[in-house]
Amino acid sequence: MWPFTLPRLLLVVALVLAAVWPPIPASATPARIPDTRELTDFFDAAMASGLPANHVPGAVVSVVGAGRTLFSKGYGLADLEHRTPFDPGTSLVRIASITKLFTWTAVMQQVQSGRLDLHADVNRYLPAFRVPATYPQPITLEHLMDHTAGFEDRAIGVGARRRADVPPLGTYLAENMPARIRPPGEVSAYSNYGAALAGHIVAQVSGQPYDQYVQEHILDPLGMRHTTAAEPVPAPLAAGLARSYAHEEGTYQRKPFVFDNLPPDGSISATANDMARFMIAHLSGGPLLDQPTARLMHQRSFAADPRIDGYAHGFKEQTLNGHRVIMHDGSWEGFQSVLLLVPDAGLGLFVSTNSVGGIDAVTRLIPAFFARFLPGDRAAPSAPPGRTGTPVAGFYKPARTVESTIERVLTLANSSRLRVEDGGRIAFKGATWRPLGPGLYQQDGGSQRLAFVTNGAGVTYAATDGPAYELIPWWDTPPVNLAMVLLFAVTALTGVLGLPLAAGVRRLRKRPSRTPRAWRAGRLLSGLAGAVGLAFVVMFALTLTGDTSILYGVPPTLRALLLLPPLLLALTVAAITTTVIGWRQRHVGVLARVHQVTLLAGLLLLVWFCQHWNLLGWRFG
């Protein structure tokens, strides 16, 4: 499939964190503040094995506790070409979607000042454009923070190669608004657009551009002198910017600097020491927010079911070893980063790596850190069930999806089958889950939970402690669509190969054709349509499995490829028309008629497939 380079939140880190360690005691063990020597020994050992094993050039770490930085250190290289070591005080990493925590902090500052209301229609703050009233319920800032606004999440054109290619934020938001695909407040479905919209609203009510607001109201008060929300990184800091890489065929390939068209969702570059200051500010409640506002921000604001983890005004909740953790991760240009706060222990952890393989290093490091310094186990859920649904077998797609553009076809690759097994267990996402309560399940051998939720319209979701998944109808399932494409391919091949063969045999036998001209035209057009359809299926499959990127927009090769579905439609319509005209005429055999109908049926299957998955026409958003 297309290698999207802005993946943040399929919540890979959150899912692995919740699933990797077995039960120990019944609840969290009271935490103590680790000393510097313990932390040094732990991270030195973990990085010595984790970085080379996952082809990661370098990493940087900071740990805070008791209102101060307990540990910070760089490992490996921030720049392979210049052999520059990672330095926690001067090496800037692109923290990607962890930027959203700064955006949500800015929102809460404006709530504190009275300029914003978390529960008001966001259109109140948008003078230049409006979010359409697709549903009766308006979208609020709290919906944006909890990723429950109901937007689809597009990837086409979210990046830019040059600063000159980045439009003003308000212009981009107005011209690239994603479709609203479900009512707000129903289920979390991660939205980069929603975070950018919130950042734009902060800019509107404060009268300052987003990067300037962050600088003056968050970075400067905390003394974060080696952090910026500006792109490109300002000259005084640019020399410290770490480089990121992908390890391919035995060598490290440097990733380019990508400008973010939605800056409030991922533009910040920061050092580990500066991120320690940000973590301390959130754990202590100042100086960014007053105590009541800080407490409000860290309170749960949404969960699909009260017995599973949810969101806390932009922070993702996780229950790790019995401790409530509020966190965020980020992925961009190969940088893989995660920030976790453990309020009941007063601890915070920030880790960033500069390689695509860093996600594996991080997802092994975090459980080991908790096992070493925050031992325990997730407590049993005590809350009553919410909108509990009944387990339904079938295929489920991520709630974070796209409906209005060509990206919709990725549903076929991203859907997973859920089976209900004997004894009430379910099999889903490569794991078995046992019943834990009404509509609630626990992963065998792990601690992740899953709850079935049904909305008022009867839509069923399987909501985990990480992402949520939506049950899809049978006609959207991969097996059905694969069968349709295969049926088309088989019928088309009989036309593409069989019709010329039959004509050749007739010529060899010197038998003149007595079939009507209209019928011959219909057969020829159906054969041409079959050839066009086969060419499209093959080339589109190669595109999906190749290295085609839509980060900077739809490439010309893909635009050219999408000329074939309209041509297929035109040829199919012409074939049907001429076949109908020639149907009543003489000298058309029964087998020829049956074959022609079969060919046309196969063509219509592919036309439906292209229309259904937004491949008929140029649906780029």
VENKAKA-V26951 format. One record per residue. N is the residue number from 1. RES is the residue in one letter. PHI is phi in whole degrees, -180 to 180 (999 if undefined). Layout:
{{N | RES | PHI} {N | RES | PHI}}
This chain:
{{1 | M | 999} {2 | W | -62} {3 | P | -81} {4 | F | -57} {5 | T | -101} {6 | L | -121} {7 | P | -83} {8 | R | -26} {9 | L | 66} {10 | L | -81} {11 | L | 53} {12 | V | -60} {13 | V | -61} {14 | A | -62} {15 | L | -64} {16 | V | -68} {17 | L | -57} {18 | A | -80} {19 | A | -116} {20 | V | -95} {21 | W | -121} {22 | P | -80} {23 | P | -61} {24 | I | -126} {25 | P | -85} {26 | A | -86} {27 | S | -159} {28 | A | -67} {29 | T | -84} {30 | P | -52} {31 | A | -85} {32 | R | -121} {33 | I | -81} {34 | P | -71} {35 | D | -91} {36 | T | -63} {37 | R | -64} {38 | E | -61} {39 | L | -66} {40 | T | -62} {41 | D | -60} {42 | F | -64} {43 | F | -71} {44 | D | -59} {45 | A | -69} {46 | A | -64} {47 | M | -72} {48 | A | -60} {49 | S | -97} {50 | G | -73} {51 | L | -69} {52 | P | -65} {53 | A | -64} {54 | N | -112} {55 | H | 56} {56 | V | -112} {57 | P | -63} {58 | G | -164} {59 | A | -154} {60 | V | -142} {61 | V | -137} {62 | S | -143} {63 | V | -129} {64 | V | -124} {65 | G | -174} {66 | A | 55} {67 | G | 76} {68 | R | -149} {69 | T | -79} {70 | L | -88} {71 | F | -161} {72 | S | -152} {73 | K | -163} {74 | G | -104} {75 | Y | -131} {76 | G | 70} {77 | L | -113} {78 | A | -85} {79 | D | -146} {80 | L | -67} {81 | E | -64} {82 | H | -103} {83 | R | 54} {84 | T | -88} {85 | P | -72} {86 | F | -70} {87 | D | -128} {88 | P | -66} {89 | G | -95} {90 | T | -129} {91 | S | -85} {92 | L | -88} {93 | V | -115} {94 | R | -85} {95 | I | -82} {96 | A | 55} {97 | S | -72} {98 | I | -64} {99 | T | -51} {100 | K | -59} {101 | L | -65} {102 | F | -70} {103 | T | -64} {104 | W | -67} {105 | T | -63} {106 | A | -63} {107 | V | -59} {108 | M | -66} {109 | Q | -62} {110 | Q | -74} {111 | V | -66} {112 | Q | -60} {113 | S | -81} {114 | G | 90} {115 | R | -82} {116 | L | -126} {117 | D | -122} {118 | L | -60} {119 | H | -111} {120 | A | -91} {121 | D | -59} {122 | V | -62} {123 | N | -63} {124 | R | -59} {125 | Y | -107} {126 | L | -121} {127 | P | -73} {128 | A | -93} {129 | F | -153} {130 | R | -135} {131 | V | -79} {132 | P | -66} {133 | A | -86} {134 | T | -63} {135 | Y | -124} {136 | P | -61} {137 | Q | -79} {138 | P | -77} {139 | I | -86} {140 | T | -114} {141 | L | -63} {142 | E | -65} {143 | H | -61} {144 | L | -63} {145 | M | -68} {146 | D | -92} {147 | H | 58} {148 | T | -113} {149 | A | -67} {150 | G | 92} {151 | F | -76} {152 | E | -72} {153 | D | -125} {154 | R | -82} {155 | A | -117} {156 | I | -64} {157 | G | 69} {158 | V | -80} {159 | G | -115} {160 | A | -141} {161 | R | -83} {162 | R | -133} {163 | R | -60} {164 | A | -66} {165 | D | -87} {166 | V | -90} {167 | P | -76} {168 | P | -54} {169 | L | -57} {170 | G | -61} {171 | T | -65} {172 | Y | -62} {173 | L | -63} {174 | A | -69} {175 | E | -89} {176 | N | -128} {177 | M | -70} {178 | P | -73} {179 | A | -70} {180 | R | -86} {181 | I | -113} {182 | R | -157} {183 | P | -63} {184 | P | -68} {185 | G | 83} {186 | E | -89} {187 | V | -157} {188 | S | -77} {189 | A | -143} {190 | Y | -52} {191 | S | -137} {192 | N | -67} {193 | Y | -61} {194 | G | -60} {195 | A | -66} {196 | A | -66} {197 | L | -63} {198 | A | -63} {199 | G | -63} {200 | H | -65} {201 | I | -64} {202 | V | -59} {203 | A | -63} {204 | Q | -64} {205 | V | -80} {206 | S | -92} {207 | G | 76} {208 | Q | -125} {209 | P | -58} {210 | Y | -55} {211 | D | -64} {212 | Q | -69} {213 | Y | -61} {214 | V | -60} {215 | Q | -61} {216 | E | -80} {217 | H | -108} {218 | I | -127} {219 | L | -69} {220 | D | -63} {221 | P | -61} {222 | L | -94} {223 | G | 71} {224 | M | -85} {225 | R | -79} {226 | H | -115} {227 | T | -136} {228 | T | -150} {229 | A | -101} {230 | A | -86} {231 | E | -130} {232 | P | -70} {233 | V | -61} {234 | P | -55} {235 | A | -51} {236 | P | -62} {237 | L | -105} {238 | A | -61} {239 | A | -65} {240 | G | -92} {241 | L | -70} {242 | A | -68} {243 | R | -101} {244 | S | -122} {245 | Y | -143} {246 | A | -124} {247 | H | -91} {248 | E | -132} {249 | E | 52} {250 | G | 85} {251 | T | -132} {252 | Y | -91} {253 | Q | -105} {254 | R | -71} {255 | K | -88} {256 | P | -76} {257 | F | -72} {258 | V | -113} {259 | F | -80} {260 | D | -97} {261 | N | -73} {262 | L | -124} {263 | P | -52} {264 | P | -65} {265 | D | -95} {266 | G | -178} {267 | S | -91} {268 | I | -77} {269 | S | -115} {270 | A | -150} {271 | T | -95} {272 | A | -64} {273 | N | -66} {274 | D | -69} {275 | M | -65} {276 | A | -63} {277 | R | -62} {278 | F | -65} {279 | M | -65} {280 | I | -60} {281 | A | -60} {282 | H | -74} {283 | L | -72} {284 | S | -94} {285 | G | 87} {286 | G | -156} {287 | P | -93} {288 | L | -75} {289 | L | -133} {290 | D | -74} {291 | Q | -59} {292 | P | -61} {293 | T | -70} {294 | A | -63} {295 | R | -63} {296 | L | -62} {297 | M | -61} {298 | H | -87} {299 | Q | -80} {300 | R | -59} {301 | S | -117} {302 | F | -161} {303 | A | -150} {304 | A | -61} {305 | D | -142} {306 | P | -63} {307 | R | -92} {308 | I | -121} {309 | D | -72} {310 | G | -139} {311 | Y | -124} {312 | A | -128} {313 | H | 48} {314 | G | 103} {315 | F | -77} {316 | K | -87} {317 | E | -82} {318 | Q | -144} {319 | T | -107} {320 | L | -121} {321 | N | 54} {322 | G | 84} {323 | H | -97} {324 | R | -79} {325 | V | -114} {326 | I | -115} {327 | M | -151} {328 | H | -158} {329 | D | -122} {330 | G | -157} {331 | S | -138} {332 | W | -167} {333 | E | 60} {334 | G | 98} {335 | F | -69} {336 | Q | -127} {337 | S | -135} {338 | V | -148} {339 | L | -126} {340 | L | -130} {341 | L | -118} {342 | V | -117} {343 | P | -58} {344 | D | -71} {345 | A | -106} {346 | G | 67} {347 | L | -110} {348 | G | -140} {349 | L | -137} {350 | F | -127} {351 | V | -135} {352 | S | -141} {353 | T | -122} {354 | N | -113} {355 | S | -151} {356 | V | -56} {357 | G | -71} {358 | G | -64} {359 | I | -63} {360 | D | -71} {361 | A | -64} {362 | V | -68} {363 | T | -71} {364 | R | -91} {365 | L | -70} {366 | I | -62} {367 | P | -59} {368 | A | -64} {369 | F | -63} {370 | F | -68} {371 | A | -63} {372 | R | -82} {373 | F | -112} {374 | L | -137} {375 | P | -70} {376 | G | 145} {377 | D | -151} {378 | R | -63} {379 | A | -73} {380 | A | -65} {381 | P | -65} {382 | S | -114} {383 | A | -76} {384 | P | -71} {385 | P | -65} {386 | G | -97} {387 | R | -82} {388 | T | -64} {389 | G | -114} {390 | T | -92} {391 | P | -58} {392 | V | -125} {393 | A | -72} {394 | G | 150} {395 | F | -98} {396 | Y | -122} {397 | K | -107} {398 | P | -59} {399 | A | -63} {400 | R | -79} {401 | T | -148} {402 | V | -130} {403 | E | -116} {404 | S | -101} {405 | T | -124} {406 | I | -63} {407 | E | -64} {408 | R | -59} {409 | V | -63} {410 | L | -66} {411 | T | -55} {412 | L | -65} {413 | A | -87} {414 | N | -96} {415 | S | -78} {416 | S | -130} {417 | R | -82} {418 | L | -115} {419 | R | -117} {420 | V | -98} {421 | E | -104} {422 | D | -60} {423 | G | 82} {424 | G | 85} {425 | R | -75} {426 | I | -125} {427 | A | -116} {428 | F | -161} {429 | K | 55} {430 | G | 75} {431 | A | -137} {432 | T | -107} {433 | W | -124} {434 | R | -104} {435 | P | -62} {436 | L | -124} {437 | G | 177} {438 | P | -58} {439 | G | 71} {440 | L | -119} {441 | Y | -134} {442 | Q | -120} {443 | Q | -70} {444 | D | -65} {445 | G | 75} {446 | G | -151} {447 | S | -121} {448 | Q | -74} {449 | R | -116} {450 | L | -140} {451 | A | -126} {452 | F | -89} {453 | V | -131} {454 | T | -121} {455 | N | -87} {456 | G | -65} {457 | A | -92} {458 | G | 87} {459 | V | -77} {460 | T | -102} {461 | Y | -121} {462 | A | -107} {463 | A | -100} {464 | T | -101} {465 | D | -67} {466 | G | -112} {467 | P | -75} {468 | A | -112} {469 | Y | -130} {470 | E | -112} {471 | L | -65} {472 | I | -110} {473 | P | -69} {474 | W | -59} {475 | W | -75} {476 | D | -99} {477 | T | -76} {478 | P | -58} {479 | P | -60} {480 | V | -65} {481 | N | -71} {482 | L | -64} {483 | A | -62} {484 | M | -61} {485 | V | -66} {486 | L | -66} {487 | L | -61} {488 | F | -61} {489 | A | -60} {490 | V | -65} {491 | T | -66} {492 | A | -65} {493 | L | -64} {494 | T | -64} {495 | G | -81} {496 | V | -64} {497 | L | -95} {498 | G | -73} {499 | L | -63} {500 | P | -62} {501 | L | -63} {502 | A | -63} {503 | A | -65} {504 | G | -65} {505 | V | -62} {506 | R | -63} {507 | R | -68} {508 | L | -61} {509 | R | -85} {510 | K | 57} {511 | R | -103} {512 | P | -68} {513 | S | -77} {514 | R | -104} {515 | T | -72} {516 | P | -62} {517 | R | -61} {518 | A | -62} {519 | W | -66} {520 | R | -62} {521 | A | -65} {522 | G | -62} {523 | R | -66} {524 | L | -65} {525 | L | -65} {526 | S | -67} {527 | G | -66} {528 | L | -63} {529 | A | -62} {530 | G | -62} {531 | A | -64} {532 | V | -64} {533 | G | -64} {534 | L | -63} {535 | A | -61} {536 | F | -66} {537 | V | -60} {538 | V | -65} {539 | M | -71} {540 | F | -71} {541 | A | -62} {542 | L | -65} {543 | T | -66} {544 | L | -65} {545 | T | -94} {546 | G | -94} {547 | D | -109} {548 | T | -65} {549 | S | -115} {550 | I | -109} {551 | L | -59} {552 | Y | -97} {553 | G | 119} {554 | V | -81} {555 | P | -68} {556 | P | -58} {557 | T | -64} {558 | L | -73} {559 | R | -60} {560 | A | -66} {561 | L | -61} {562 | L | -77} {563 | L | -72} {564 | L | -70} {565 | P | -59} {566 | P | -62} {567 | L | -65} {568 | L | -58} {569 | L | -61} {570 | A | -63} {571 | L | -66} {572 | T | -66} {573 | V | -62} {574 | A | -65} {575 | A | -65} {576 | I | -64} {577 | T | -62} {578 | T | -69} {579 | T | -65} {580 | V | -63} {581 | I | -64} {582 | G | -86} {583 | W | -62} {584 | R | -84} {585 | Q | -81} {586 | R | -79} {587 | H | 68} {588 | V | -120} {589 | G | -74} {590 | V | -64} {591 | L | -62} {592 | A | -64} {593 | R | -66} {594 | V | -62} {595 | H | -64} {596 | Q | -64} {597 | V | -62} {598 | T | -63} {599 | L | -59} {600 | L | -65} {601 | A | -63} {602 | G | -62} {603 | L | -63} {604 | L | -65} {605 | L | -60} {606 | L | -69} {607 | V | -60} {608 | W | -61} {609 | F | -56} {610 | C | -64} {611 | Q | -66} {612 | H | -65} {613 | W | -100} {614 | N | 63} {615 | L | -101} {616 | L | -97} {617 | G | 104} {618 | W | -113} {619 | R | -99} {620 | F | -108} {621 | G | 100}}
